[in-house]
Amino acid sequence: MSPDSTGLDAWVDVLSAVFMIVGATMSLGAAIGLLRFPDLLSRMHAATKPQVLGLFLLLASIGLQMRTWWVWPVLLVAWIFQLLTVPVSAHMVGRAGYRTKHLHRELLTSDELEAVVQKAAAKAAREDGSGDG
Amino acid sequence: MSRRRISLRQELPLLVWLVIVWGALWQDFSPGNLLFGALLSVAVARLFYLPPVELSGRFNILYAVPFALTFLAKVVMASMQLLYLAVSRGPRVKNAVVAVTLRSHQDLLVTATGHVISLIPGSLVVEVDRSTSTLYLHALNISSPQDVENLKNEVLSIEAGLIRIMGTREELEILRTEATA
């Protein structure tokens, strides 16, 4: 930072400092959630949400500090890809986790999928049975 | 296997997006670079042919901007809520798996709704039933039937927002009849 920095520069520095601290806190929150939540599905919540915001804030502070406009499109593309990929990976892991019963059923207050799954399983079993016989 | 070709107009959003990514990666938006990027994107779209995404042909920017802003605010809220739950509730958190039937049967809209609700407070798509366009969500911190209702209404209102932005006219009509009913 040059000694003759104007007031605006100082404000940009403060803003990016705040963004960096909050962004890092969000990533910390994700880590705490991963450690403390009881089962796979609730851990997936911790793994997806706070770090999307954390990454956004860190990228924004990079953009503020670089002070060139051409860095913004790259940061935006990076964040958009994050937005597009995170729910997909969370969905794939969550789906696999549900199907392999990696969940604590006693923690669910209601489960509207279980009946559907059992119905489908019963139907598949019936079709298997008739195919064999 | 021959596939149905789609018109250039339908392919245009994809091509524009590819050119933007190309320019962003080179950090160079000069006309020459963009032109080369456009040539490459056409070549890529021809060589690696994906099933066409069916766009409804309308996009309402007036609804899109407020939607994007509320989405950002909700992402912030979701993260704060999660941080609070992780620290205060931790292993004692109560969850639920909830089924929500959407109005739309378009793949794009169901996908977009799934993405948005995966990123906002306490929900995660566990399973999708494409034939009935039902999303099965895993939701954090749900302890009463009232919470389940709130979540369902939230999801449906997000879908309504997305329909206003890029749904087909038939879906808009469904929204209108719902509002008057």
Interface residues (C-beta under 8 A of the other chain):
Chain A: T25 M26 G29 A30 I32 G33 R36 F37 P38 L41 S42 M44 H45 A46 T48 K49 P50 V52 L53 G54 F56 W70 V71 P73 V74 L76 V77 L83 L84 V86 P87 A90 H91 G94 R95 Y98 L107 L108 T109 S110 D111 E112 L113 E114 V116
Chain B: I20 V21 G23 A24 L25 Q27 D28 F29 V75 V76 A78 S79 L82 L83 L85 A86 V87 G90 P91 R92 V93 K94 N95 A96 V97 V98 A99 G114 H115 S118 L119 G122 L124 V125 V126 E127 V128 D129 Y136 H138 L140 I142 S143 S144 P145 V148
